[in-house]
Amino acid sequence: MTQKVALVTGASAGMGKDFVKALLGEGMVVYAVARRVENMEDLKALGAHPLKMDITKEEDVQSVVHTISKEHGGVDVLINNAGFGSYGSVEDTTIEDARYQFEVNLFGLARLTQLVLPYMRSKQAGKVINISSMVGKVYMPLGAWYVGTKHALEGWSDCLRVELKQFGIDVVIIEPGAIVTEFGDVVSGPMMERSGNGPYSNMAHKVDEMFKAEYEKGAGSPVSVITNLVLKAIRAKKPKTRYVAGKYAMPMMLMRKWLGDRFYDRALMNMMK
């Protein structure tokens, strides 16, 4: 049987790197892409194909898809994992920073997906797996722009799933909770620069403490819980539309769904005291 080809974005660290290792273990041809290609030497040693790509640059995205098409025909499994969290109050965050958040977390992902779909349609098969977040369904203070990208990704993925069903292509959303990765380090510094000394400083310090507890001190769930969901979706003939795992994810999503926004708001504000 011909080996399936997978493309994993944001593969230089955290969940993306773990996804690549797991897919190699499944016997797949795996292309690992990220801006920090030097951080993927270990993946290359394991048999992956590392490529440098900035997901916000059209020429980079096209080059990656062209390389894969030339070497292996196309992509059978796309894992859209690249992304980052831009935190800070709405008032303190520049629109330029907000636009860049959407460029990375939504528009870059969407462009890459557009480019791999013709091959999947020609085969009448394929899987697009989008790494969202529990905040694609809930929300938290100082995360408006990041939360906005994940809410948008959820709706975008739902529309894409219905469009592609006729071609035998599955679209799956993964909604992680608090996972021990570099996420907290990336978020906290810029957030404190934006909102740590102004009218939102008390809230910023509380959110910073939460991030440190979950990410730096390892109180979150291990990356493996999300990797297991990705593997489950890939192996399934009929995967679920959504998979949820990781600390806080299910309780917070159920709290908002069944108890309503006002109750959820109060719960969040109690955490900020």
C-alpha positions as CSV (number, residue, x, y, z in Angstrom):
1,M,0.0,0.0,0.0
2,T,1.3,3.4,-0.9
3,Q,2.4,5.4,2.1
4,K,0.1,8.3,3.0
5,V,1.7,11.7,3.1
6,A,1.1,14.0,6.1
7,L,1.9,17.7,6.5
8,V,2.2,19.2,10.0
9,T,2.6,22.9,10.5
10,G,4.1,24.5,13.7
11,A,6.3,21.4,14.0
12,S,9.4,22.9,15.6
13,A,8.1,22.4,19.2
14,G,5.3,21.3,21.5
15,M,2.3,19.6,20.0
16,G,3.4,19.9,16.4
17,K,6.7,18.1,17.1
18,D,4.9,15.3,19.0
19,F,2.4,14.9,16.1
20,V,5.3,14.4,13.6
21,K,6.9,11.7,15.8
22,A,3.6,9.9,16.2
23,L,2.8,10.0,12.4
24,L,6.3,8.6,11.6
25,G,5.4,5.8,14.0
26,E,2.3,5.1,11.9
27,G,4.5,4.6,8.9
28,M,3.6,7.8,7.1
29,V,5.7,10.1,5.0
30,V,5.7,13.3,7.2
31,Y,6.6,16.8,6.1
32,A,7.3,19.0,9.2
33,V,7.2,22.7,8.6
34,A,7.9,25.7,10.8
35,R,9.9,29.0,10.7
36,R,12.5,27.6,13.0
37,V,13.8,24.8,10.8
38,E,16.9,24.5,12.9
39,N,14.7,23.1,15.7
40,M,13.6,20.2,13.6
41,E,16.9,18.4,13.2
42,D,15.8,15.7,15.6
43,L,12.7,15.1,13.4
44,K,14.9,14.8,10.3
45,A,17.0,12.2,12.1
46,L,13.8,10.2,12.7
47,G,12.9,10.3,9.0
48,A,10.7,13.4,8.7
49,H,11.1,16.0,5.9
50,P,11.7,19.4,7.6
51,L,10.9,22.5,5.5
52,K,11.1,26.1,6.4
53,M,7.8,28.0,6.2
54,D,6.3,31.2,7.5
55,I,2.6,30.6,7.2
56,T,1.9,34.3,6.6
57,K,4.1,34.4,3.5
58,E,2.4,33.3,0.2
59,E,5.7,32.3,-1.4
60,D,6.7,30.0,1.5
61,V,3.3,28.3,1.5
62,Q,3.3,27.7,-2.2
63,S,6.9,26.5,-2.1
64,V,6.1,23.8,0.5
65,V,3.1,22.5,-1.4
66,H,5.1,22.5,-4.7
67,T,7.9,20.5,-3.0
68,I,5.5,17.9,-1.6
69,S,3.6,17.6,-4.9
70,K,6.9,17.1,-6.8
71,E,8.2,14.5,-4.4
72,H,5.1,12.6,-3.3
73,G,2.2,13.8,-5.4
74,G,0.3,15.7,-2.7
75,V,-0.9,15.7,0.9
76,D,-3.2,13.1,2.3
77,V,-3.4,14.4,5.9
78,L,-3.0,18.1,6.7
79,I,-2.6,19.0,10.4
80,N,-3.0,22.8,10.7
81,N,-1.2,23.3,14.0
82,A,0.8,26.5,13.6
83,G,-0.5,29.3,15.7
84,F,0.2,31.5,18.8
85,G,-1.7,33.4,21.4
86,S,-1.7,37.2,21.5
87,Y,-3.0,38.3,24.8
88,G,-3.7,41.8,26.3
89,S,-6.8,43.9,26.7
90,V,-8.7,44.9,23.6
91,E,-7.9,48.5,24.4
92,D,-4.2,48.0,24.8
93,T,-3.6,45.7,21.7
94,T,-2.9,47.5,18.5
95,I,-4.9,46.6,15.4
96,E,-1.7,45.7,13.7
97,D,-1.0,43.1,16.3
98,A,-4.6,41.9,16.1
99,R,-4.4,41.5,12.3
100,Y,-1.2,39.5,12.6
101,Q,-2.9,37.2,15.1
102,F,-5.5,36.5,12.4
103,E,-3.0,36.2,9.6
104,V,-1.2,33.4,11.5
105,N,-4.1,31.6,13.2
106,L,-6.7,31.8,10.4
107,F,-5.7,33.2,7.0
108,G,-2.4,31.5,6.7
109,L,-4.0,28.2,7.7
110,A,-6.8,28.8,5.2
111,R,-4.4,29.5,2.3
112,L,-2.4,26.3,2.9
113,T,-5.6,24.3,3.0
114,Q,-6.8,25.8,-0.3
115,L,-3.5,24.7,-1.9
116,V,-3.7,21.0,-0.8
117,L,-7.4,20.4,-1.5
118,P,-7.1,19.8,-5.3
119,Y,-5.0,16.7,-4.7
120,M,-7.4,15.4,-2.1
121,R,-10.3,16.0,-4.4
122,S,-8.6,14.1,-7.2
123,K,-8.2,11.1,-4.9
124,Q,-11.7,11.5,-3.3
125,A,-10.1,11.2,0.1
126,G,-8.1,13.1,2.7
127,K,-8.2,14.6,6.2
128,V,-7.8,18.2,7.3
129,I,-7.3,18.4,11.0
130,N,-7.5,21.8,12.5
131,I,-6.0,22.4,16.0
132,S,-8.4,24.8,17.7
133,S,-8.7,25.3,21.4
134,M,-11.2,25.1,24.2
135,V,-11.5,28.9,23.8
136,G,-13.0,28.1,20.4
137,K,-16.1,27.4,22.4
138,V,-15.5,29.5,25.6
139,Y,-13.5,32.7,26.4
140,M,-11.3,34.4,29.0
141,P,-10.3,37.9,29.8
142,L,-7.4,39.6,27.9
143,G,-7.7,36.9,25.2
144,A,-10.1,38.6,22.8
145,W,-8.0,38.5,19.7
146,Y,-6.7,34.9,20.2
147,V,-10.2,33.7,21.2
148,G,-11.6,35.5,18.2
149,T,-9.3,33.5,15.9
150,K,-10.3,30.2,17.4
151,H,-14.0,31.0,17.3
152,A,-13.5,31.9,13.6
153,L,-11.6,28.7,13.0
154,E,-14.4,26.7,14.4
155,G,-17.0,28.2,12.1
156,W,-14.7,28.1,9.1
157,S,-14.0,24.5,9.7
158,D,-17.7,23.6,10.0
159,C,-18.4,25.3,6.6
160,L,-15.4,23.5,5.1
161,R,-16.5,20.2,6.4
162,V,-19.9,20.4,4.7
163,E,-18.3,21.6,1.4
164,L,-15.8,18.8,1.3
165,K,-18.1,15.9,2.4
166,Q,-19.1,15.3,-1.3
167,F,-15.4,14.6,-2.1
168,G,-14.7,12.1,0.6
169,I,-12.6,14.6,2.6
170,D,-12.9,14.8,6.4
171,V,-12.5,18.0,8.4
172,V,-11.8,17.5,12.1
173,I,-11.5,20.0,14.8
174,I,-9.3,19.3,17.9
175,E,-10.0,21.4,21.0
176,P,-7.2,21.2,23.5
177,G,-7.5,22.4,27.1
178,A,-4.4,23.6,29.1
179,I,-1.5,21.6,27.7
180,V,2.1,21.8,28.9
181,T,3.8,23.6,25.9
182,E,5.6,26.9,25.2
183,F,2.2,28.6,24.9
184,G,2.5,30.3,28.3
185,D,5.9,31.7,27.6
186,V,4.8,33.1,24.3
187,V,1.7,34.7,25.8
188,S,2.8,36.1,29.2
189,G,5.6,38.5,28.1
190,P,3.7,40.5,25.5
191,M,0.5,40.5,27.6
192,M,2.3,42.1,30.5
193,E,4.0,44.6,28.2
194,R,0.6,45.6,26.9
195,S,-1.6,45.5,30.0
196,G,0.6,44.9,33.0
197,N,0.9,48.5,34.2
198,G,-2.4,50.2,33.1
199,P,-6.1,50.0,34.0
200,Y,-6.1,46.2,33.3
201,S,-3.0,45.5,35.4
202,N,-4.7,43.5,38.2
203,M,-6.4,41.3,35.6
204,A,-3.2,40.9,33.7
205,H,-1.3,39.8,36.8
206,K,-4.0,37.2,37.6
207,V,-4.0,35.8,34.1
208,D,-0.2,35.7,34.2
209,E,-0.3,33.7,37.4
210,M,-2.7,31.2,35.8
211,F,-0.5,30.7,32.8
212,K,2.6,30.2,34.9
213,A,0.8,27.6,37.0
214,E,-0.5,25.6,34.0
215,Y,2.5,25.9,31.7
216,E,5.7,26.7,33.5
217,K,4.9,24.6,36.6
218,G,3.5,21.7,34.5
219,A,0.0,21.6,36.0
220,G,-1.6,21.3,32.6
221,S,-2.1,18.0,30.7
222,P,0.7,16.4,28.7
223,V,1.0,16.9,24.9
224,S,0.3,13.2,24.5
225,V,-3.4,13.5,25.2
226,I,-3.8,15.7,22.1
227,T,-1.5,13.5,20.0
228,N,-3.7,10.5,20.9
229,L,-6.8,12.4,19.6
230,V,-5.0,13.2,16.3
231,L,-4.1,9.6,15.8
232,K,-7.7,8.5,16.6
233,A,-9.0,10.9,14.0
234,I,-6.5,9.7,11.4
235,R,-7.2,6.1,12.0
236,A,-11.0,6.4,12.0
237,K,-13.0,5.7,8.8
238,K,-15.6,8.1,10.0
239,P,-13.9,10.5,12.5
240,K,-15.9,12.7,14.8
241,T,-16.2,16.4,13.8
242,R,-14.7,17.4,17.1
243,Y,-12.4,15.9,19.7
244,V,-11.8,17.5,23.2
245,A,-9.1,16.8,25.7
246,G,-6.8,18.5,28.2
247,K,-7.2,20.1,31.6
248,Y,-10.2,22.4,32.0
249,A,-11.5,21.9,28.5
250,M,-14.6,19.8,29.0
251,P,-15.7,21.3,32.3
252,M,-15.5,24.9,31.0
253,M,-17.2,24.1,27.8
254,L,-20.1,22.3,29.6
255,M,-20.3,25.1,32.1
256,R,-20.9,27.7,29.5
257,K,-23.2,25.5,27.4
258,W,-25.5,24.5,30.2
259,L,-25.3,27.3,32.8
260,G,-25.1,30.2,30.4
261,D,-22.9,33.2,29.8
262,R,-23.7,35.1,32.9
263,F,-22.8,32.2,35.2
264,Y,-19.7,31.6,33.2
265,D,-18.8,35.4,33.4
266,R,-19.1,35.2,37.2
267,A,-16.9,32.1,37.4
268,L,-14.2,33.9,35.4
269,M,-14.3,37.0,37.5
270,N,-14.1,35.0,40.7
271,M,-10.8,33.6,39.3
272,M,-9.6,37.1,38.8
273,K,-10.0,38.1,42.5
